[in-house]
Amino acid sequence: MLSCKKMLVSLWQEEDGLETVEYAIAGGLIAAGVVLAFTHLGGAVNNVINWLYGAVSSSPANSGTF
């Protein structure tokens, strides 16, 4: 029983697994931030492209007569 107790205490005090969990959480937060940034950036780029398309298609040079 004493060796089982020593094993559990040493497992409890071991911090190598904690570092892995911290890195996993940090990586997940970074990935979520990147996804959020690209989602927001994608919407902004889409708005600019639509505005440019509207400006170009309504210009007098695009009326079809030369």
N, C-alpha and C positions, 0 to 999 in steps of 0.2 A: 504494500500500500504506500510505503514511503517513496519508492521509486516512481510510482504513478503521480504522486503529489509533486515531486521534483520536476517531472516531465511537464506537468501542467503549469507550474510556476515559470519554468524556463520558456515555455511556449507563450505565456502571457507577457513576459518581459521582452520577447523578441520583437524588434521593430522593423525588420526587413519587409514584412508584408504590408505594414502601414505605409511605407514609402511607395509601394506599388499602387495602393489605393489612392494615395494623394496624387500621384502622376495620372492615374486614370480619371480622377475627378477634374483635374486641371485640363487634361486633354479634351474631355467632354465639354467643358465650359468654353474652351477655345474654339472647338468645332461648332458649337452652337452660335458663338459670336460671328464666326465666318459665314455660316449659313444665313444668319439674320442680316449681315452686311450685304451679302450678294443678293438677297431677296429685295432689300430696299434699293440697292443700286440698280438692279434689273428693272424695277418699276420706273425709276428716274430716267434711265436710258431709253426705255420704251416711250416715255412721254416726250422726250426730246426728238426721237426719230419720227413720231407721229406729227409733232409740230413742224419739223422740217419738211415732211412729206406734204403737209397741208400748204405750207408756204410755197413750195416748188410747184405743186399742181395747180395753184390758183394764180400763178404769175402770168403776165401777158405773153411772155415768150413761149409759153406752153399751150397757146391757144390752137395751134395746128395750122396757122396760116403763115406763110413765109413771105 
